[in-house]
Amino acid sequence: MSNLNKILKNKNLCKSVWFMRQAGRYLPEFRKIRNENKNFVELCLNSEISSEISLQPIKRFDLDSAIIFSDILMVPYALGQEVTFIKNKSPKLSEFNFKKFRNNNEKEFSKKLDPVYKAINITRKRLDIKKSLISFVGAPWTLLIYMLDLKKDNNKINTSKLNKNKLLIDQILNDLTQYLRLHIKNQINAGADVVQIFDSWSGLIPNENLTKFSYSPNSELVKFCKTYNVPSICFPKGLKENYETFNNLVKPDGINLDYEIDPLWAKKKLKDVVIQGGMDPKVLYKSSIKIHREATKYIQAFKDTPYIFNLGHGLLPETDPDKVDKLIKFYRNF
Ligand code: 1CP
């Protein structure tokens, strides 16, 4: 069993490090492939290249886990929305059509995403048995934000749009959760060892809607992973002190801290869960001394509990890969 699975399943005190967005634009070897493949969706659907990209950070840094190269927006793509990735901008989706959405079926959905499952299958075969292969989904709320274009800016949602479509949204969330279960099942069957559930925009959920948009759907997906005996890690980014309620209600195997959460607070409040990450990815823009000081805060806080070293959000595109290398070595030597 890999270290990541030993920590998540048996609560072992072994070491494990990987980074969100470890396969991405900060790596020159990724940028080279990206320049030759202008269409991002097509790139995600090229199993051979997707597998190669997933393994790039493993080859370079010998990280403990690989995350499959894909995107959370491949689900809306498979459900019929056009998805365009524009450099340095939020991805854009074509207008949502409720009738078209309801006309989807599971067979077509799985078929459209089959290249992703193939990529998982070949990557699992190429990856050292001692390393985990992480698969992922976007949580329903975070996908809804993109599918219905609900974001005004990075701190605000269009509440009138949300309130105007209440009944419709309940139905969409419900259907979407079923398709996410299927996507998780297909990824597990293809060879994924762990599932990370990204709820990157949960900080934008109005307080009175937390149960409906965050706790319930995440809970359903975590329970679903448990039926396969595959551990899940939730990332309810931006929930602040509600991380505690989230953890008590959703009960994931692992929880990824965002950079706003104080590690000592988390240690006290988040029970019966393995903590992952937390350090602000912007710290990697700073000097080695500052990076080590910040990393020490997390390593010290969690030194006598199972802990997965990672960040409080994804690696930023301007990050220097040498600093990532040094951080990994610092963590391993600690
Ligand atoms: O190493 C990896 O993690 C690679 C696989 C991966 C994952 C797990 C990618 C590739 N995207 C994701 C998850 C993802 N995608 C999330 C959840 C995690 C997070 O919050 O970062 C989200 C919200 C998205 C949506 C998305 N896709 C964004 C965010 C935009 C926004 O609204 O702020 C962006 C920029 C993308 C494009 C994308 N996805 C992945 C890469 C490498 C890129 C860059 C594409 C490029 O080269 O232009």
Boltz pocket constraint, residues with backbone or C-beta under 6 A from the ligand:
constraints:
  - pocket:
      binder: B
      contacts: [[A, 19], [A, 20], [A, 21], [A, 22], [A, 23], [A, 24], [A, 25], [A, 34], [A, 40], [A, 67], [A, 68], [A, 69], [A, 70], [A, 71], [A, 72], [A, 73], [A, 85], [A, 86], [A, 87], [A, 88], [A, 89], [A, 90], [A, 91], [A, 136], [A, 198], [A, 200], [A, 314]]
      max_distance: 6.0
